[in-house]
Amino acid sequence: MILNGKMALVTGGGTGIGAAIARRFVQDGAKVCISGRRREKLEETAASVPEGSITVCPGDVSKHEDIKRMVEQTLEFGGKLDILVNCAAGGTGGSVTEISPEEWQAVLDVNLTGPLLLMKESIPHMIENGGGSIINIASIAGLRCLPGSPGYCTTKAALIMLTKQVALDYGPQKVRCNVVCPGGTITDRTKQMMVPLSERLGTDLAGGYSHWARNVPLRRAAEPGEIAGMCSYLASDESSFMTGAELVIDGGNTIVDVQGIGD
């Protein structure tokens, strides 16, 4: 119970990695406020844990008024705010010449401005409470490019640097800030990507994931719970001397020589 007595706010908590983090936090003793745009998904996550351990706050991280409401509900539910996890994210395809200004702005609002405003609203409460832990969920797409994804990759790279800036500025007030960079993970979003790939390959969803991860050293995608475990550690006092860290959980993806020079 390494999070016993702690209160967390997790965005994107209705599905995928965010839902797994919320469940792991509860398992490890925390109370959690989860936010997301779809109430039904949030309620499914809440129903999967003991009653009274999660409160649901539907909202959009691209809207400052919703962000303020998320923080307020967290404080009402738990009386304080110890942990913030910025997991909500979005993205759109299209190269620089294809993406519209409106699409670009939408990705910035969700993936970068949203986390910034959530930290802006949360940090004063953490300082008042003697400190806290912020965990930003970026991606290996913030470390290397994906085809046709300038908005997603750019915002995830910027979130990594924003994490380090917050760690530098608020470390003296005992607010830690770290960033997790997952590789391919089995979520509703990636399943949507796998369907057309699987159909082209004439295989099932598992076959699609296997093909997708064929050059990853561990030869598979991650389960959301494998990302959640690291987040629980970062949220806990076990990681009390960690801040500004960039943690890659990708099955070895980013160490692969894509040109095959080592063959």
VEXDREN-2710 file (C-alpha; in Angstrom, 1 decimal):
% VEXDREN-2710
k/r/px/py/pz
1/MET/0.0/0.0/0.0
2/ILE/2.7/2.5/-1.0
3/LEU/0.1/5.1/-1.8
4/ASN/-1.9/4.8/1.4
5/GLY/-3.6/8.0/2.3
6/LYS/-2.7/9.8/-0.9
7/MET/-5.2/11.6/-3.2
8/ALA/-4.7/11.6/-7.0
9/LEU/-6.1/13.2/-10.1
10/VAL/-5.8/11.2/-13.3
11/THR/-6.9/12.6/-16.6
12/GLY/-7.8/10.3/-19.4
13/GLY/-8.9/7.9/-16.7
14/GLY/-11.8/6.2/-18.5
15/THR/-9.8/3.9/-20.8
16/GLY/-6.4/2.5/-21.6
17/ILE/-3.3/3.6/-19.7
18/GLY/-5.2/6.2/-17.6
19/ALA/-7.8/3.6/-16.4
20/ALA/-5.0/1.2/-15.6
21/ILE/-3.2/3.9/-13.6
22/ALA/-6.3/4.7/-11.6
23/ARG/-7.0/1.1/-10.7
24/ARG/-3.4/0.6/-9.7
25/PHE/-3.4/3.7/-7.5
26/VAL/-6.5/2.4/-5.7
27/GLN/-4.9/-1.1/-5.3
28/ASP/-1.9/0.7/-3.7
29/GLY/-4.0/2.6/-1.3
30/ALA/-4.9/5.9/-2.9
31/LYS/-8.2/7.6/-3.6
32/VAL/-8.6/8.9/-7.1
33/CYS/-10.5/11.5/-9.1
34/ILE/-10.6/10.4/-12.8
35/SER/-11.6/12.7/-15.7
36/GLY/-12.3/12.2/-19.3
37/ARG/-14.8/13.3/-22.0
38/ARG/-16.9/10.1/-21.8
39/ARG/-18.8/9.7/-18.6
40/GLU/-19.8/6.1/-19.3
41/LYS/-16.1/5.0/-19.7
42/LEU/-15.2/6.8/-16.4
43/GLU/-18.1/5.0/-14.6
44/GLU/-16.9/1.7/-16.0
45/THR/-13.4/2.3/-14.4
46/ALA/-15.0/3.4/-11.1
47/ALA/-17.2/0.3/-11.0
48/SER/-14.1/-1.9/-11.3
49/VAL/-12.7/-0.8/-7.9
50/PRO/-14.1/-0.8/-4.4
51/GLU/-16.9/1.7/-3.9
52/GLY/-15.8/5.1/-2.5
53/SER/-12.3/4.9/-3.9
54/ILE/-12.8/6.7/-7.2
55/THR/-14.9/9.8/-8.0
56/VAL/-15.8/10.6/-11.6
57/CYS/-15.4/14.1/-13.1
58/PRO/-16.3/14.3/-16.8
59/GLY/-14.4/17.1/-18.6
60/ASP/-12.2/18.2/-21.4
61/VAL/-8.6/19.1/-20.7
62/SER/-8.6/21.6/-23.5
63/LYS/-11.0/23.7/-21.5
64/HIS/-9.6/25.7/-18.6
65/GLU/-13.0/25.9/-16.8
66/ASP/-13.2/22.0/-16.9
67/ILE/-9.6/21.8/-15.5
68/LYS/-10.5/24.0/-12.6
69/ARG/-13.5/21.8/-11.9
70/MET/-11.4/18.7/-12.0
71/VAL/-9.0/20.1/-9.3
72/GLU/-11.9/21.3/-7.2
73/GLN/-13.6/18.0/-7.2
74/THR/-10.4/16.2/-6.3
75/LEU/-10.0/18.5/-3.3
76/GLU/-13.6/18.0/-2.3
77/PHE/-13.3/14.2/-2.6
78/GLY/-10.0/13.8/-0.8
79/GLY/-9.3/17.0/1.0
80/LYS/-6.0/17.5/-0.7
81/LEU/-4.1/16.8/-3.9
82/ASP/-0.9/14.7/-3.7
83/ILE/-0.6/13.3/-7.2
84/LEU/-1.4/14.5/-10.7
85/VAL/-1.2/12.3/-13.7
86/ASN/-1.6/14.0/-17.1
87/CYS/-2.6/11.0/-19.3
88/ALA/-5.3/12.5/-21.6
89/ALA/-4.1/12.8/-25.1
90/GLY/-5.1/13.1/-28.7
91/GLY/-3.6/13.2/-32.1
92/THR/-4.5/13.5/-35.8
93/GLY/-2.7/12.2/-38.9
94/GLY/-1.3/14.3/-41.7
95/SER/2.0/15.8/-42.5
96/VAL/2.9/19.5/-42.1
97/THR/1.4/20.4/-45.4
98/GLU/-1.7/18.3/-44.7
99/ILE/-2.7/19.2/-41.2
100/SER/-5.0/22.1/-40.8
101/PRO/-4.4/25.0/-38.4
102/GLU/-7.5/23.9/-36.5
103/GLU/-6.2/20.3/-36.1
104/TRP/-2.8/21.6/-35.1
105/GLN/-4.3/23.8/-32.4
106/ALA/-6.5/21.0/-31.1
107/VAL/-3.6/18.7/-30.6
108/LEU/-1.6/21.5/-28.8
109/ASP/-4.6/22.2/-26.6
110/VAL/-5.1/18.6/-25.4
111/ASN/-1.5/17.3/-25.3
112/LEU/0.4/20.3/-24.1
113/THR/-1.7/23.3/-22.9
114/GLY/-4.0/20.9/-21.0
115/PRO/-1.1/19.5/-18.9
116/LEU/0.4/22.9/-18.4
117/LEU/-2.9/24.3/-17.0
118/LEU/-3.5/21.2/-14.9
119/MET/-0.1/21.7/-13.3
120/LYS/-0.8/25.4/-12.9
121/GLU/-4.0/24.7/-11.0
122/SER/-2.6/21.8/-9.0
123/ILE/0.9/22.9/-7.9
124/PRO/-0.3/25.6/-5.4
125/HIS/-2.4/22.9/-3.6
126/MET/0.6/20.5/-3.6
127/ILE/2.9/23.2/-2.1
128/GLU/0.3/24.0/0.5
129/ASN/0.1/20.3/1.4
130/GLY/3.9/20.0/1.7
131/GLY/4.7/18.7/-1.7
132/GLY/3.5/16.3/-4.4
133/SER/4.2/14.2/-7.4
134/ILE/3.3/15.0/-11.0
135/ILE/3.5/12.3/-13.7
136/ASN/3.2/13.3/-17.3
137/ILE/2.5/10.6/-19.9
138/ALA/4.4/11.4/-23.0
139/SER/5.4/8.7/-25.6
140/ILE/8.4/7.4/-27.5
141/ALA/6.9/9.6/-30.2
142/GLY/8.3/12.4/-28.2
143/LEU/11.8/10.9/-28.7
144/ARG/11.6/9.8/-32.3
145/CYS/9.3/10.6/-35.2
146/LEU/6.3/8.7/-36.4
147/PRO/5.3/9.1/-40.1
148/GLY/2.7/11.8/-40.7
149/SER/2.3/12.8/-37.0
150/PRO/3.9/16.2/-36.5
151/GLY/1.2/17.4/-34.0
152/TYR/1.4/14.3/-31.8
153/CYS/5.2/13.9/-31.9
154/THR/5.9/17.6/-31.4
155/THR/3.5/18.0/-28.4
156/LYS/4.9/14.8/-26.7
157/ALA/8.5/16.1/-27.2
158/ALA/7.4/19.4/-25.7
159/LEU/5.7/17.7/-22.8
160/ILE/9.0/16.0/-21.9
161/MET/10.8/19.4/-21.7
162/LEU/7.9/21.0/-19.8
163/THR/8.2/18.2/-17.3
164/LYS/11.9/19.0/-16.7
165/GLN/11.1/22.7/-16.4
166/VAL/8.5/22.1/-13.7
167/ALA/10.9/19.7/-11.9
168/LEU/13.5/22.5/-11.9
169/ASP/11.2/25.3/-10.8
170/TYR/9.2/23.5/-8.1
171/GLY/11.7/21.1/-6.7
172/PRO/12.5/23.5/-3.8
173/GLN/8.8/23.4/-2.9
174/LYS/9.0/19.5/-2.8
175/VAL/6.9/19.1/-5.9
176/ARG/8.4/16.4/-8.1
177/CYS/7.7/16.0/-11.8
178/ASN/8.6/13.0/-14.0
179/VAL/7.6/11.9/-17.4
180/VAL/6.8/8.4/-18.7
181/CYS/7.3/7.5/-22.4
182/PRO/5.4/4.4/-23.3
183/GLY/6.0/2.4/-26.5
184/GLY/3.2/0.6/-28.3
185/THR/0.5/-0.3/-25.8
186/ILE/-2.7/-2.3/-26.2
187/THR/-5.5/0.2/-25.8
188/ASP/-8.7/1.1/-27.6
189/ARG/-6.9/3.6/-29.7
190/THR/-4.2/1.2/-30.9
191/LYS/-6.8/-1.5/-31.5
192/GLN/-8.4/0.9/-34.0
193/MET/-5.1/1.1/-35.7
194/MET/-4.6/-2.7/-35.7
195/VAL/-7.9/-3.5/-37.4
196/PRO/-7.0/-2.3/-40.9
197/LEU/-3.5/-3.6/-40.5
198/SER/-4.8/-7.0/-39.5
199/GLU/-7.2/-7.1/-42.4
200/ARG/-4.4/-6.3/-44.9
201/LEU/-2.3/-9.1/-43.4
202/GLY/-5.2/-11.5/-43.4
203/THR/-4.8/-12.1/-39.7
204/ASP/-6.6/-11.4/-36.4
205/LEU/-6.0/-8.5/-33.9
206/ALA/-3.3/-10.5/-32.1
207/GLY/-1.5/-11.1/-35.4
208/GLY/-1.7/-7.4/-36.2
209/TYR/0.0/-6.6/-32.9
210/SER/2.6/-9.2/-33.5
211/HIS/3.4/-7.8/-36.9
212/TRP/3.5/-4.3/-35.4
213/ALA/6.0/-5.4/-32.8
214/ARG/8.1/-7.7/-35.0
215/ASN/11.3/-5.5/-34.6
216/VAL/10.8/-4.7/-30.9
217/PRO/13.2/-6.7/-28.8
218/LEU/10.5/-8.1/-26.5
219/ARG/8.4/-8.8/-29.6
220/ARG/5.1/-7.5/-28.2
221/ALA/3.1/-4.5/-27.2
222/ALA/2.7/-3.5/-23.6
223/GLU/-0.3/-4.1/-21.4
224/PRO/-1.6/-0.8/-19.8
225/GLY/-0.9/-2.3/-16.4
226/GLU/2.8/-2.4/-17.2
227/ILE/2.8/1.3/-17.5
228/ALA/0.7/1.8/-14.4
229/GLY/3.2/0.0/-12.2
230/MET/5.9/2.6/-13.0
231/CYS/3.4/5.4/-12.3
232/SER/2.6/4.1/-8.9
233/TYR/6.2/4.0/-8.0
234/LEU/6.7/7.6/-9.2
235/ALA/3.6/8.7/-7.3
236/SER/4.9/7.1/-4.1
237/ASP/7.5/8.2/-1.5
238/GLU/9.7/5.2/-2.8
239/SER/10.8/7.6/-5.6
240/SER/11.3/10.6/-3.3
241/PHE/14.6/11.6/-4.9
242/MET/13.4/11.3/-8.5
243/THR/12.4/14.4/-10.4
244/GLY/12.9/15.5/-13.9
245/ALA/13.4/11.9/-15.0
246/GLU/12.4/10.6/-18.4
247/LEU/11.4/7.0/-18.2
248/VAL/11.1/4.9/-21.3
249/ILE/8.8/1.8/-21.2
250/ASP/8.9/0.5/-24.7
251/GLY/10.1/-3.2/-24.8
252/GLY/13.4/-2.0/-26.2
253/ASN/11.8/-0.2/-29.2
254/THR/14.0/2.9/-29.1
255/ILE/17.3/0.9/-29.0
256/VAL/16.6/-0.7/-32.3
257/ASP/18.9/0.2/-35.3
258/VAL/16.2/0.9/-37.8
259/GLN/18.8/0.9/-40.7
260/GLY/19.9/-2.6/-39.9
261/ILE/23.5/-1.6/-39.7
262/GLY/24.1/-4.2/-36.9
263/ASP/22.8/-7.1/-39.0
END
